[in-house]
Amino acid sequence: MLTDNHGRNINYLRLAVTDRCNLRCFYCMPEDGLNWLSRKELMSYEEMLKACALMVNMGIQKIRITGGEPFVRKDIMQLLTSISALDGLQELSLTTNGVLTAPYVPELKKIGVRSVNLSLDTLDANRFFTITRRDEFANVMAALEALLHHDIEVKINAVVMDGKNTQDIIPLVEMTRDLPVSVRFIEEMPFNGDGHLYTGLQWDYVRILDEIKTKYPQIQKIDDPAYSTSYNYKVPGHKGTVGVIAAYSRTFCGTCNRIRITPQGELKTCLYDDGGLNIKDLMRAGTSDDNLKLALLNAFSNRAADGWEAEKKRIVHPGIHESMATIGG
């Protein structure tokens, strides 16, 4: 079992396969997009697979594929199929915006993907267009339908934004009445790629839950799974569940079990740090597997206690300016 310098287990890797995305959500990036990484700057699939195999050998049990949007990268299913076959890996999952996902769902089921996080901030097609700057709502809903049809667990991730989609909180909770989904409301974070000025958190996890209780005062707290980032609830009689993620408040850092690798190979032991170890560069320099492991163990042994400490120690970007697309959602 991998542990960090604070005694926390590390068994979960979030691997971002691309910084590109086919949506332009205003809270993630500017309308014109980002300065996309060149192909040479990206980790190759071979490098990603090697990194995953190495970390599974060290004790990583769960891998989540993220982006950007994973399905905009060509031949992504080849990578997913190879990762799913790694000896010792217990769970492979992914996060997607759903725009291109539906046709891949049968194959995802076939290779053993049991859980998919679907980004969906609103159930209103017009607000979807306003938030994402793209007319893709129908494709996202088709992806949701396909995932449920193939009995893949769905977690719907909705970022709560003041003045943009707070009116969607109750309709999203209502989805759990008839659908076996987990709807998770996420505090807005400052990772917007300088697309707009982040003026501070208006809707924290407490306010979000209070809003839910105005319609569902009978909502009940349920047990949170180990390492859960969400506080989890259930409305009596509903098939699905509700979660609230304190992503900006950072209340779950004490049990954080996850690390990230960005599309360019940067290891982030905390979402709020600025990296420091580039796995891709070490591989391309011919670093042996044993020395790669030593470099990773050294990074894990110098992990910040929480997101606030990690942010305070930032050197490359003293403020938060990246996009989640370049970090990995």
Secondary structure as a PSIPRED ss2 file (coil, helix, strand):
# PSIPRED VFORMAT (PSIPRED V4.0)

   1 M C   1.000  0.000  0.000
   2 L E   0.000  0.000  1.000
   3 T E   0.000  0.000  1.000
   4 D C   1.000  0.000  0.000
   5 N C   1.000  0.000  0.000
   6 H C   1.000  0.000  0.000
   7 G C   1.000  0.000  0.000
   8 R C   1.000  0.000  0.000
   9 N E   0.000  0.000  1.000
  10 I E   0.000  0.000  1.000
  11 N C   1.000  0.000  0.000
  12 Y E   0.000  0.000  1.000
  13 L E   0.000  0.000  1.000
  14 R E   0.000  0.000  1.000
  15 L E   0.000  0.000  1.000
  16 A E   0.000  0.000  1.000
  17 V C   1.000  0.000  0.000
  18 T C   1.000  0.000  0.000
  19 D C   1.000  0.000  0.000
  20 R C   1.000  0.000  0.000
  21 C C   1.000  0.000  0.000
  22 N C   1.000  0.000  0.000
  23 L C   1.000  0.000  0.000
  24 R C   1.000  0.000  0.000
  25 C C   1.000  0.000  0.000
  26 F C   1.000  0.000  0.000
  27 Y C   1.000  0.000  0.000
  28 C C   1.000  0.000  0.000
  29 M C   1.000  0.000  0.000
  30 P C   1.000  0.000  0.000
  31 E C   1.000  0.000  0.000
  32 D C   1.000  0.000  0.000
  33 G C   1.000  0.000  0.000
  34 L C   1.000  0.000  0.000
  35 N C   1.000  0.000  0.000
  36 W C   1.000  0.000  0.000
  37 L C   1.000  0.000  0.000
  38 S C   1.000  0.000  0.000
  39 R C   1.000  0.000  0.000
  40 K C   1.000  0.000  0.000
  41 E C   1.000  0.000  0.000
  42 L C   1.000  0.000  0.000
  43 M C   1.000  0.000  0.000
  44 S C   1.000  0.000  0.000
  45 Y H   0.000  1.000  0.000
  46 E H   0.000  1.000  0.000
  47 E H   0.000  1.000  0.000
  48 M H   0.000  1.000  0.000
  49 L H   0.000  1.000  0.000
  50 K H   0.000  1.000  0.000
  51 A H   0.000  1.000  0.000
  52 C H   0.000  1.000  0.000
  53 A H   0.000  1.000  0.000
  54 L H   0.000  1.000  0.000
  55 M H   0.000  1.000  0.000
  56 V H   0.000  1.000  0.000
  57 N H   0.000  1.000  0.000
  58 M H   0.000  1.000  0.000
  59 G C   1.000  0.000  0.000
  60 I C   1.000  0.000  0.000
  61 Q C   1.000  0.000  0.000
  62 K E   0.000  0.000  1.000
  63 I E   0.000  0.000  1.000
  64 R E   0.000  0.000  1.000
  65 I E   0.000  0.000  1.000
  66 T E   0.000  0.000  1.000
  67 G C   1.000  0.000  0.000
  68 G C   1.000  0.000  0.000
  69 E C   1.000  0.000  0.000
  70 P H   0.000  1.000  0.000
  71 F H   0.000  1.000  0.000
  72 V H   0.000  1.000  0.000
  73 R C   1.000  0.000  0.000
  74 K C   1.000  0.000  0.000
  75 D C   1.000  0.000  0.000
  76 I H   0.000  1.000  0.000
  77 M H   0.000  1.000  0.000
  78 Q H   0.000  1.000  0.000
  79 L H   0.000  1.000  0.000
  80 L H   0.000  1.000  0.000
  81 T H   0.000  1.000  0.000
  82 S H   0.000  1.000  0.000
  83 I H   0.000  1.000  0.000
  84 S H   0.000  1.000  0.000
  85 A C   1.000  0.000  0.000
  86 L C   1.000  0.000  0.000
  87 D C   1.000  0.000  0.000
  88 G C   1.000  0.000  0.000
  89 L C   1.000  0.000  0.000
  90 Q C   1.000  0.000  0.000
  91 E E   0.000  0.000  1.000
  92 L E   0.000  0.000  1.000
  93 S E   0.000  0.000  1.000
  94 L E   0.000  0.000  1.000
  95 T E   0.000  0.000  1.000
  96 T E   0.000  0.000  1.000
  97 N C   1.000  0.000  0.000
  98 G C   1.000  0.000  0.000
  99 V C   1.000  0.000  0.000
 100 L C   1.000  0.000  0.000
 101 T C   1.000  0.000  0.000
 102 A H   0.000  1.000  0.000
 103 P H   0.000  1.000  0.000
 104 Y H   0.000  1.000  0.000
 105 V H   0.000  1.000  0.000
 106 P H   0.000  1.000  0.000
 107 E H   0.000  1.000  0.000
 108 L H   0.000  1.000  0.000
 109 K H   0.000  1.000  0.000
 110 K H   0.000  1.000  0.000
 111 I C   1.000  0.000  0.000
 112 G C   1.000  0.000  0.000
 113 V C   1.000  0.000  0.000
 114 R C   1.000  0.000  0.000
 115 S E   0.000  0.000  1.000
 116 V E   0.000  0.000  1.000
 117 N E   0.000  0.000  1.000
 118 L E   0.000  0.000  1.000
 119 S E   0.000  0.000  1.000
 120 L C   1.000  0.000  0.000
 121 D C   1.000  0.000  0.000
 122 T C   1.000  0.000  0.000
 123 L C   1.000  0.000  0.000
 124 D C   1.000  0.000  0.000
 125 A H   0.000  1.000  0.000
 126 N H   0.000  1.000  0.000
 127 R H   0.000  1.000  0.000
 128 F H   0.000  1.000  0.000
 129 F H   0.000  1.000  0.000
 130 T H   0.000  1.000  0.000
 131 I H   0.000  1.000  0.000
 132 T H   0.000  1.000  0.000
 133 R C   1.000  0.000  0.000
 134 R C   1.000  0.000  0.000
 135 D C   1.000  0.000  0.000
 136 E C   1.000  0.000  0.000
 137 F H   0.000  1.000  0.000
 138 A H   0.000  1.000  0.000
 139 N H   0.000  1.000  0.000
 140 V H   0.000  1.000  0.000
 141 M H   0.000  1.000  0.000
 142 A H   0.000  1.000  0.000
 143 A H   0.000  1.000  0.000
 144 L H   0.000  1.000  0.000
 145 E H   0.000  1.000  0.000
 146 A H   0.000  1.000  0.000
 147 L H   0.000  1.000  0.000
 148 L H   0.000  1.000  0.000
 149 H H   0.000  1.000  0.000
 150 H C   1.000  0.000  0.000
 151 D C   1.000  0.000  0.000
 152 I C   1.000  0.000  0.000
 153 E E   0.000  0.000  1.000
 154 V E   0.000  0.000  1.000
 155 K E   0.000  0.000  1.000
 156 I E   0.000  0.000  1.000
 157 N E   0.000  0.000  1.000
 158 A E   0.000  0.000  1.000
 159 V E   0.000  0.000  1.000
 160 V E   0.000  0.000  1.000
 161 M C   1.000  0.000  0.000
 162 D C   1.000  0.000  0.000
 163 G C   1.000  0.000  0.000
 164 K C   1.000  0.000  0.000
 165 N C   1.000  0.000  0.000
 166 T H   0.000  1.000  0.000
 167 Q H   0.000  1.000  0.000
 168 D H   0.000  1.000  0.000
 169 I H   0.000  1.000  0.000
 170 I H   0.000  1.000  0.000
 171 P H   0.000  1.000  0.000
 172 L H   0.000  1.000  0.000
 173 V H   0.000  1.000  0.000
 174 E H   0.000  1.000  0.000
 175 M H   0.000  1.000  0.000
 176 T C   1.000  0.000  0.000
 177 R C   1.000  0.000  0.000
 178 D C   1.000  0.000  0.000
 179 L C   1.000  0.000  0.000
 180 P C   1.000  0.000  0.000
 181 V C   1.000  0.000  0.000
 182 S E   0.000  0.000  1.000
 183 V E   0.000  0.000  1.000
 184 R E   0.000  0.000  1.000
 185 F E   0.000  0.000  1.000
 186 I E   0.000  0.000  1.000
 187 E E   0.000  0.000  1.000
 188 E C   1.000  0.000  0.000
 189 M C   1.000  0.000  0.000
 190 P C   1.000  0.000  0.000
 191 F C   1.000  0.000  0.000
 192 N E   0.000  0.000  1.000
 193 G C   1.000  0.000  0.000
 194 D C   1.000  0.000  0.000
 195 G C   1.000  0.000  0.000
 196 H C   1.000  0.000  0.000
 197 L C   1.000  0.000  0.000
 198 Y C   1.000  0.000  0.000
 199 T C   1.000  0.000  0.000
 200 G C   1.000  0.000  0.000
 201 L C   1.000  0.000  0.000
 202 Q C   1.000  0.000  0.000
 203 W C   1.000  0.000  0.000
 204 D C   1.000  0.000  0.000
 205 Y H   0.000  1.000  0.000
 206 V H   0.000  1.000  0.000
 207 R H   0.000  1.000  0.000
 208 I H   0.000  1.000  0.000
 209 L H   0.000  1.000  0.000
 210 D H   0.000  1.000  0.000
 211 E H   0.000  1.000  0.000
 212 I H   0.000  1.000  0.000
 213 K H   0.000  1.000  0.000
 214 T H   0.000  1.000  0.000
 215 K H   0.000  1.000  0.000
 216 Y C   1.000  0.000  0.000
 217 P C   1.000  0.000  0.000
 218 Q C   1.000  0.000  0.000
 219 I C   1.000  0.000  0.000
 220 Q E   0.000  0.000  1.000
 221 K E   0.000  0.000  1.000
 222 I C   1.000  0.000  0.000
 223 D C   1.000  0.000  0.000
 224 D C   1.000  0.000  0.000
 225 P C   1.000  0.000  0.000
 226 A C   1.000  0.000  0.000
 227 Y C   1.000  0.000  0.000
 228 S C   1.000  0.000  0.000
 229 T C   1.000  0.000  0.000
 230 S E   0.000  0.000  1.000
 231 Y E   0.000  0.000  1.000
 232 N E   0.000  0.000  1.000
 233 Y E   0.000  0.000  1.000
 234 K E   0.000  0.000  1.000
 235 V C   1.000  0.000  0.000
 236 P C   1.000  0.000  0.000
 237 G C   1.000  0.000  0.000
 238 H C   1.000  0.000  0.000
 239 K C   1.000  0.000  0.000
 240 G C   1.000  0.000  0.000
 241 T E   0.000  0.000  1.000
 242 V E   0.000  0.000  1.000
 243 G E   0.000  0.000  1.000
 244 V E   0.000  0.000  1.000
 245 I E   0.000  0.000  1.000
 246 A C   1.000  0.000  0.000
 247 A C   1.000  0.000  0.000
 248 Y C   1.000  0.000  0.000
 249 S C   1.000  0.000  0.000
 250 R C   1.000  0.000  0.000
 251 T C   1.000  0.000  0.000
 252 F C   1.000  0.000  0.000
 253 C H   0.000  1.000  0.000
 254 G H   0.000  1.000  0.000
 255 T H   0.000  1.000  0.000
 256 C C   1.000  0.000  0.000
 257 N C   1.000  0.000  0.000
 258 R E   0.000  0.000  1.000
 259 I E   0.000  0.000  1.000
 260 R E   0.000  0.000  1.000
 261 I E   0.000  0.000  1.000
 262 T C   1.000  0.000  0.000
 263 P C   1.000  0.000  0.000
 264 Q C   1.000  0.000  0.000
 265 G C   1.000  0.000  0.000
 266 E E   0.000  0.000  1.000
 267 L E   0.000  0.000  1.000
 268 K E   0.000  0.000  1.000
 269 T C   1.000  0.000  0.000
 270 C C   1.000  0.000  0.000
 271 L C   1.000  0.000  0.000
 272 Y C   1.000  0.000  0.000
 273 D C   1.000  0.000  0.000
 274 D C   1.000  0.000  0.000
 275 G C   1.000  0.000  0.000
 276 G C   1.000  0.000  0.000
 277 L E   0.000  0.000  1.000
 278 N E   0.000  0.000  1.000
 279 I H   0.000  1.000  0.000
 280 K H   0.000  1.000  0.000
 281 D H   0.000  1.000  0.000
 282 L H   0.000  1.000  0.000
 283 M H   0.000  1.000  0.000
 284 R H   0.000  1.000  0.000
 285 A C   1.000  0.000  0.000
 286 G C   1.000  0.000  0.000
 287 T C   1.000  0.000  0.000
 288 S C   1.000  0.000  0.000
 289 D H   0.000  1.000  0.000
 290 D H   0.000  1.000  0.000
 291 N H   0.000  1.000  0.000
 292 L H   0.000  1.000  0.000
 293 K H   0.000  1.000  0.000
 294 L H   0.000  1.000  0.000
 295 A H   0.000  1.000  0.000
 296 L H   0.000  1.000  0.000
 297 L H   0.000  1.000  0.000
 298 N H   0.000  1.000  0.000
 299 A H   0.000  1.000  0.000
 300 F H   0.000  1.000  0.000
 301 S C   1.000  0.000  0.000
 302 N C   1.000  0.000  0.000
 303 R C   1.000  0.000  0.000
 304 A C   1.000  0.000  0.000
 305 A C   1.000  0.000  0.000
 306 D C   1.000  0.000  0.000
 307 G H   0.000  1.000  0.000
 308 W H   0.000  1.000  0.000
 309 E H   0.000  1.000  0.000
 310 A H   0.000  1.000  0.000
 311 E H   0.000  1.000  0.000
 312 K H   0.000  1.000  0.000
 313 K C   1.000  0.000  0.000
 314 R C   1.000  0.000  0.000
 315 I C   1.000  0.000  0.000
 316 V C   1.000  0.000  0.000
 317 H C   1.000  0.000  0.000
 318 P C   1.000  0.000  0.000
 319 G C   1.000  0.000  0.000
 320 I C   1.000  0.000  0.000
 321 H C   1.000  0.000  0.000
 322 E C   1.000  0.000  0.000
 323 S E   0.000  0.000  1.000
 324 M H   0.000  1.000  0.000
 325 A H   0.000  1.000  0.000
 326 T H   0.000  1.000  0.000
 327 I H   0.000  1.000  0.000
 328 G C   1.000  0.000  0.000
 329 G C   1.000  0.000  0.000
